[in-house]
Amino acid sequence: MRTVTSLPYQLTEEEHVWIPLPDGLRLAARIWRPVCSDDQPVPAILEYLPYRKRDLTAVRDSIHHPYLAGHGYACVRVDMRGSGESDGVLEDEYLEQEQLDAEEVLDWIANRPWCDGNTGMMGLSWGGFTSLQVAARKPPSLRAIVISSFTDDRYADDMHYMGGCLLSDNVAEASTMFAYSTLPPDPALVGDRWRDLWLERLENCGLWAENWLSHQRRDDYWRHASVCENYSDVQVPVLASSGWADGYSNAVARVLAHLDVPRKGLIGPWSHKYPHLGAPGPAIGYLQEVVRWWDHWLKGEENGVMDGPMLRTWMQESVPPSTAYEDRPGRWVGEPSWPSPRVKPSEHHLARHRIARPGETVAEETLSVSSPLSVGQFAGKWASYSAPPDLPYDQREEDGGSLVFDTDVLTERCEILGSPVVKLTVSSDKPVAMIAARLSDVAPDGRATRVTYGLLNLTHRDGHEDPSPLEPGERYEVTVQLNAVAQAFPAGHRIRLSLSTSYWPLAWPSPEPVMLTVHTGPSTVTLPVRPVAESDEVSARPFGEPEGAEPLRTTQLTPGEQRWTVSRDLIDYHSMLEIVKDAGVLHFDDIDLDVTRRVVERYRSLAEDFCSPVAETAWSMTFARGEWSCRTETRTVVSCTPTEFVIDARLDGYEGARRSFSRNWHRTIPRDHV
């Protein structure tokens, strides 16, 4: 990424500002704005997060907020209540109070003498969620939003549940927020209050895993702040982006299809990152695009930002399977609208271990599968962060425990853009069952690269609100929608559909092994084919080189460690996936602060015991300056019985070497058709 040191506007930075709330609490903010805004007010941009502006997002913030401010905006980075130096307790995600606070913050910003009354919101992940959710509340000053790696549907398309199946990322993210919500504020900013604020967080943080596991079906808990409940609530222009390697690859297409406001979509090959920091590459000059967006919608400049295609996306070329890529080969393509009238569904019936040609008549046969728990160990993460390498590996071993259907060898190139759909006629020998459907690119040498996948809890076959058990032996018609993707399959390759009845540890398995029968003939896979000969409809203006402001200076005092290890013991038949993400010790030069972070995730199972899976996540974070040192350690373990999920958790707080707080939790939650 190119570092820009000369910007159109000279900046001033306010490192720490208090924003008052009606209940007497205060939120901590950091502000970058043009010096001239003292006399010539400018529009303002809010990024609102629970991830600590002072340290944990400080480097990323320093790249894009000064850059945007240097183009004539007041950029305000605010920590949510209970995070960073802000007062209060962070109790859960996307609560009504969180959004009320955001409205207060926007009103406060709009009434500053340096703001001209026009505001925007932007963010990645939680910040993208919140920007969209707050936009739906129609705050009067908000004129436009820029969102990345977000969702409009908190139940069906977030890291909690997928197709009604419990995702292991539900446990991992709950553990992340268990750690983040119990961190201390910095005494350098809050003074002697730091200990009281920290103890308040430790004593009242709650158990996020319990909240999320208590709602296993789509209910009012998930409907709240799910913009898909009423898209018409959003009345401001939206610039939406994500990446094909991210878990949030579907929402961009949905908001393009359902919003009735000026909107643009951008999907690259990236994982869970901003596009100017995108990995796998190529990263793009995203901040230049964002500046043009704000210039038009906040300043009224006629700069052609709405020209060109509605959706620009990276059409990925075929690659060998790997858990990481520095760059994904491909090209930018564009669609003038979405859904695109040029993308045509190509329906293929399933024959015996074969995907039939379009229009081919296929006889009905029955094929059965009962997958071992080992299917899924090479699935990668639901949402890739590219650290450590976490993309799916060669699918051949996974296919050994699956029903496999291949096309004939392709005689010509095939490109798809959108969500493949698998329709199956099935029967099960158990009342609770799941299907994992994977689409792979199979090279002539047999290596199989997963292109996309989808999950369905079969008790959710008629919707996520009221699941119902299966009648063993009865035939059902079910639909599995796979994640959207843009992918090219070259001539000489095959397209493979693989079906399994487990996908651990990406998704929690059924309570007992299932024998699933698939009836070929009526079962189909439909591919969203984009004609190769079509014009790509890409704007004549290409993306610029990635650029940003000079990053905040840090010093790596102790190196980190990254591991992703799959192990199997063939004596006692234990299997485990261990993920280590250790950031070492990072020194923030400007505030003389040392930050240590280490997280270990372990996913264990025993042979074919479907009630043996255990998900465990342990976090340790230390903040130190001089004689002050504060450490928080959290551990969350989720296990199960045939009828319950079991949560055991522990929270410890340390001042120096002395443990000053400790609490344990033990909870049982009934399994609700999961």
N, C-alpha and C positions, 0 to 999 in steps of 0.2 A: 504494500500500500504506500502510495506517495504521501509524504508529509508536507502539508501546506503551511508555510510560515508567514506568508503575506496575504492578508484578507482585506476586503473592501472597507471594513469598519474597524476602528480601534476599539478594544474591549476593556471593560472593567468587570471584575469578578467579586461577588460577595460570597465568601466561603460558607458562612453560616447565618441564616436568617430564620426567625421564628414566624410561623403563620398561625394566628389564633383561631380556635374553633369555638362554636357557641357553647359547648359544655365546659369551657375553661381550659381544655387541653391545648397543646401547641404541637404543630408539625414542623420538622426541621427541613430547611430548603437550602439549596445552593443555586446561585443565580449568575449567569453570564449575560451581559448585554452591551450594546454599543455605548460608548461614552456619550455620544450625542443624544442618547435617549433621555438624558437629564432635561434637555430643552426641546427635543423633537421625538415625541413618543413613537414607539414601534409596536408591531404585533408581538405576541408572546406565545411560546410553545412549552407545554407542560409534559414532562415524563414523570410518572407517578408509580412508585415501586416499593416493595418491602425488602429490597436487597442491599441496603446500606450504601448511600452515596459517599460516605466518608472514606470507605476502603474497598468493599467487595466489588462495587461497580465503578470505582473511581477512574480506573484506567480507561475503560470503555467510554465512560461519560466524557473524559477529557478529549477523546478523539472527535466525537460528533457535536457536543453542545457548543464548544468554542467555535467550531467550524460554522455551525448554523448562525450563532450570534454574530460572527464576523461577516455574515451576509445580511445583517440588518434585523435581527430578531432578539428578543429577550428570552433566553432559555432557562427554564426553571425545573430543577430536578428535586422532587419532593419524596421523602421517606414516609410511607404510610404509618398510621398510629401503631405503636408497639415495635417499630423497627428503627434501626440506626439510633439517632438521637431524639426521635419523636417520642412524645409522651404516650402512655397507655399500653395496651396489650394487643398483640396480633393473635386473634382467636381462630380465624379460619379464612378461607379465600372468598372474595367477591361478595362479602356481606353487604347488607343495606347500609350499614354505618360507613363502610369503606367508600361507597359511592356518594353518600351524603357529604362526607369529608371532601371528596374530589370536587363536588359542586361548590363547596365553600372555598376551596383553594382557587378554582377558576374565577370566582367572583372577586376574591382578594386580589388576584393577579390583574384582572381587567380594570380594577380601580386604583392600581398603582400609577403614580404620575409619569412613570417611564413607559407605560403601556397605552396604546391608542384605543383599547377596548375590544380588540379582535384577538381571539385565542385559537390555538390548535392543540391537539393532543397527539402524542406519538408513543410507540413502545413496541418491544419485542416480548413475546410470551405473555407473562402476567401484565406487563405494560400495554401490550396489544389488546388483550382481553378487556382490560379496564377502559381503554380508549373507546372501544366499540360499545361497551356497556354504558359508559357515561354519555356517549353521543345519543344513545337511545332515550336518555332522560331529558334531552333538549335544553341544556344550559344555555342561557341567552347569549353569552359571548362566544360560544364555540362555533367556528366557521368551517373547519375541516379536520380530518384525522389522517394519520399515517400509521398503519398497523402491520406487524410482521409476526409470523409464527403464532397464530391466534386460532380461536374457534368461535363459532356462533352457537354451538350446541354443547353444553357442559356435560351432558350425559353420554351422548352417542359418539362424540368426536373429541374427547379429551383423554388425558392419561389415566383416567379412572376405569372406564369400561369401554369395550369395543364389541359391538354386536351382542351386548348383554353378557360378555365374558369379562371376568375380573382380570385386569392387567397387573402384572408385577410392578409396573411403573406407579400404580396407585400406592403401593407400599413404599417404594423408593422415594417418591415425591413427598409423601406424608412424613417420611423420616427427614427429608431435606428441610421441610418447613418446621418440624419439631426442633431441629437444630437452629435454624435461622431465627425463629421467633423467641429464642431464649438467650440471645447474645446480649452482651452489655453495651450500653452507650459509652462514648469516649469521654472520660473525665475532663479532657482538655476543652470540651465544648459545654458540658452540662455541670461541671464542677463537682462538688461533694454530693450532689443528688444522684450520682451515677449508681451507687450501690442500692439505694432505695428503688430506683427505676428498674434495675436489673432483677432484684428480688421480686418485685411485682410481676415481672415477666415469668420468672421461674415458678412462682406460686400459682399463676393463673393461666398458663399457656394452654392447658388442655391437651387432649390426645387426638391429633388430626386424623390418624388412621382409623380411630373409632368412628369419627364423624362420617368418613367416606365409606367405610364398610357397613355402616348402618343404613345406607341407602343403595340397595343393590338393584333397584329398578328405577325407571324414570318417574320421579315424583316432584312435588313442589320444591324440594331442596334443589334439584337440578334445573327445574324450569326457571327459577329465579336467576336473572341475569343471563339467560340464554336468549340471545337476540333473535334466534330462529322462531321463537314464539310469536313475534310480530315484527317482521322486517321493516314495516312502514314506520316504526318508531324512529328509525335512523333517517335524519333529514339533512345531513351534511355530506359533502363529497368525501370519498374514501379512496385512498391509495393502499392496496393490500398486497402483501408479498409473503412467500414462504419458499420452501425447498423440497425437492422430491425425496431427499434423505431424511426429512423431518417427519415427525408424527403428525404434524399439522398441515399436511399437504392438500387436504380436501376443502378447507373453508374458503380459500380464495375463489374457487369456481362457484361455490354456493352463494357468496355475497355478490359476485358478478351477476349471477342468474336471478337473484331475488330482490336485491336493492333497487329502488327506483330513484337514484341520485346519480350525479356524475361520479364515475368510478373507473378505476384502472387496476389491472391485476398483473402480477409479476411472479413467476415461479422459476427458480433456477435449480441447479443440481445440489443445493446446499443442505447442510444439516441445520440444527437449531441455532442459527446465528443471523445477525444482520447481513444483508447482501454485500455490503462493502467489506465485510470480514468473512465472507462466505467460504466454507470448506465442506465438501470438496469444491475445488474451483471449477470454472473461473469466477472469482469475485468480480464485482462491477462497481462503477462509479455511482453508487446508490445515493450518496449524500448530494451529488449534483442533481439527481432526479428529485430528491426531497426538496431542495431549495427551489427548483422550478415549480413544484407543487405548491409550496407555501407562497411563493411570489405571486402566483395566479390567484389563489383562493383567499389569501390574507392581505395582499397588497393590491390586488386587482390588475396585475400586469397581464397584457395579452401576449403570451409567450408561446402559444401553440402546445401547451402541455397536454391538452385533450386530443391532439391530433394523433393519427396512427391507430394501431390495433387496440382493442379493449384489453386483450390478454396477450402478454409476451411470455414465452416459456422456452426452456432449454430442452430441445429434442435430443435425448441421450442416445449415444451410439452403444453398440454392444461392447461389453468389457468382460474379461475373465472375472470369476468370483474373487473378492478380496474384502477384508474387514475395514479397509481404508483406501481412499484414492486421493492423491494430491490434486488431480484434475479429472473431471469426467469429459471425455470427448463428446462433441455434439455441435449443435448450431441453434441460434435463436430463431424461433418461428413465431408468427403472430396470427391472432384471430380477431376479426373486426367486431365480433359479438360473442357472447357466451350464454347458453349453449351455442356452439357453432353449427350452422346448417351444413357445413362441409364435412363434419365428422359423422360417418355413417356406421350404424350398428351392423356387425357381421356375426350372425348367429351360427354356431357350430354345435351339432348334436354330439353327445358322448357315446362312443362305441366301446367295444371291449379293449380297454387300455389304449384307446386311440381317440383323437379329436377329429371328427369327420369333416369333410370338405363342406362348404356352404351348399345347402340344397340336397345333400346326400341323404338317402333313406337309410335309417339305422334300425336294426331289430332290437327289441327290448331284451336285455339280459340282466342278471343280478350279480353284483360284485360286492364283496364284503371286506371290511377293514376294521381292525382293532389295534390302534397304534400304541407302541410302548411309550413310556414317559420320556425316553431319550429323544423323541422327535421334538425339536424346538431348541436343542442346545446350541445350534448354530444360527439361530434366528436373529441375533443382534438385539439392539434396544428398540423399544417402540418409538422413541424419539432419539435420533442420533445426535450426539454432541461432538462427535469426532475426537473425543479425548476421554479414555483411551479409544483406540480403533473399535468401533461398535456396530459395524454394518454386517449384514448376513454373509456367511461364508458359503462355500460350495454345498449345494443342496442335495448332492447324490446320497449322502448318508441319511439325511432327513427323508429322502424319497424311499429308502429301504423299508420304512415303517408306514408308508402311505399308499393310497391308490393313485396310480400314475396314468395320465392320458397325454399322449404326444400327437402333434400334427405330423403329417408327412414332411419330409425335408422340403423347406421352402424353396421354390424355384425363382422367386423374386422377392425383393425387399418389401417388408411390411412395417408400417409405422402406426402406432396407436397413440391417442391423446384423449384422456378421460378415464372413467372408471369402468373396468371390465365387470361384468355381472355373471355370476354362476347361479343357474336355476337347477335344482336337484329334486328328484323324487327319491325319498329315502324312507327307511324304517329302522328302528332302534330296538335293541333288546333291554334297554334301561329307560327309566322315566326322565332322567336328566342326562343330556349329552351335548357335545359341541362339535363343530366342524371348523377346521382351519383349511382355507383354500389358498394355494400359492401358485402364482404364475411365474414361470422361469424361462430364461433364454438358454437353450441347450446348444452348445457348440459342437462341431463335428467330432471333437475328441471326447465328448461326453460330459465335460464340465458344465455345471448348471448354475447360472447366476439368477438369484431371485429378483424379479422385476417389481412385483407388487403382491399383496396378499390381503385377505379379509378373514374375519372370524364371525361365527354365529353361534350363540347359545340357542339350541333348538327349542328350549322352552319359551324363547322370545320370538318364535317364528311369526307370530301375528302382531308383534309390536313390543315395545319395552315397558309399557305401563302395567300390563296384567299378564305376566308369564304364566304358562300352564304346563304341567308335566305331559310327557309323551305317553301314549298307550303303546306298550311293547308290541311289536309286530305290525302295528298299523302304518299305512303309507301316508306320507306327508309331502306336500310340495313346498319347498323352502327356497328363499333367495338369499344369496351371499353377495353383497356388494364389496368389491375389492377397492383398495385405495387408488385414487386417481394417479396417473403417471403419464409421462411422454417418453416413449421408448421405440427405438428402431430395432427390428429383427432382420439381420441380413440374409440374403439367399444362402442356402447351404446349411442354415441352422434349423432347429425345431422350436416350436412353442409348446411348453409343458404345463399342464394343470395337475397339481398334486393335492390330494384330499387326505386329511388325517383327523383322528378323533382326540388328539392332544397336541399341545404346542407349548409345553413347559420348558423354560420358566417365563416366556413372554406372557403367557396367559395361565391362570390357575386351572388345573384340570378338573374334570367332573368328579363327583364323590366316589365313583367306582369305574372300573374298566367298562367300555362300551363296545359292542359289536354293531357296527353301522352297515346297513345294506343300501347300496346305491343302485337304482334301476336305470340302466343305460337306455337310450332311445329317447324317452321324454326329457332326460336331463341334458342341459345345454350350457355352453359358455359363450357369452356375447362380447366381442372385442370392439372398442370404439376406434374404428379405422380412419385415419386421416390420409387421404390420397396423396401418394408421394409426389405426383406431378403437380399438385396444387401450388400456386404461388405462396410463398411463406408469409406475405403480408407484413413484413417487418418494416418499421419506420425507417426512413432514410437516415435518421439521426442515430448512429450507433451509441452504445453505452460508452462512457468515458472510463478512464483508468480509475481504480479505487483510490480515493484520497480522503484525508481527514486532517484534523489539527494534530499538533505534536503531542504524543502520548505523555501522560504523567510519568515522571521518573520514578522507577523502582529498582531495587537491587535484590537479586536472588541470593539469599544467604545460605540456604541449604537446598540442594536439588530435590525435585519431586520424584514420584514414581507412578508408573501406570502399568497395570496388568489386567489381562482378560484371560482367565485360565479355566478350561473345561477338564475335569478329572473324573475317572471312573475306577473304583476299587473292585476288582473281579474276585475278591475273596468274600467280602461282606456285601457287595453289590450297592454300595453307596455311590451316588453321583453328585457332583457339585459344580456349579459355575461360580467362580470368585472374580469380582471386579474390584480393583484397587485404583482409586483416584486420589493421589497425594500431591498437593501443590507445594510441598516443602515449606520453607520459611521465606516469606517475601517482605522486604523492608520498603515502606513507603517513605521516600526520601523527604518529601515536603513536610510531613507531620511526624517524622521520626517514630514510626509505628511498625512493629513486627507482627505479621499475621501468619499463623500456621493453620493449615487445613488438611485433613485426611478423612476420607470416607472409604469404607469397605462394605461391599454388598456380597452376600452369599445366598445362593439358591440351591437347596439340597433336596434330594429324594432318595428313596430306597427301592431298588428293583422295580416291580410293577405294583407297589402299594400306592394307590391313588390318594390315600390319606396321609402319606408320608411327606409331601412337599412342605418345606419350611423356607420362608423368605426372611432374611436378617440384614439389617442395615445399621452400621455404627458410624457415628460422626464424632470428630474431635476438632475443636477450633479454639485457638489461643490468640489473644490480643495482648501485646506487651510493649511497654515504653518505660525505660528506666527501671525504677523499683516496682512499678505497677504491672501486674500480670494477672490475667483473668482467663479461665478456660471453661468451656462448656462441653460436656460429653453426653451424647444421647445414644441409645440403643433400642431398636424396635425389632421384635420378632413376631412374625405371623405364622401360625400353623393351623391345622384343621382336624376335625373329625368328620364322619359322614354327615353330621347335622349342624356343625358349628364352625365358625372361625374363632381362633384363639389369639389374642394379642397380649404379649408381655413386653413391657417397655420400662426403661429406666432413664432418669435424667440426673446428672451430677454437675454441680457448679463448684469451681475451684478459684480461690484467691491465692495466687502463688501455689505452694504445694499443699495448702490446707483446703480440704473439702468443706465448703460452707453451706451446701444445699444438696439434698438427695431425696428423690422420690421414685417410687415404683408403682406400676400399674399392672393389673391383670384383668382382662375383659374377655367375655365370650359373647359372640354375636351369631344368631341363628343364620344358617345358610338359606337364602331365599331363591331357590331354583338355580343356584350357581354351583 
